[in-house]
C-alpha cells in the first residue's frame, strides 16, 4: 500500500506539471485572442 500511495502521488504530480507545461506552450498565441475578445 505504501508503494501504491507513493506511485499515485508521483503520477498526480507528473500530470499537474505536464498540464502546466502544455498550458505554457499555448500561452504565446492566446493573449492576442483574449484582447480581441475583451474589446468586442
Secondary structure, 3 states (H helix, E strand, C coil): CHHHHHHHHHHHHHHHHHHHHHHHHHHHHHHHHHHHHHHC
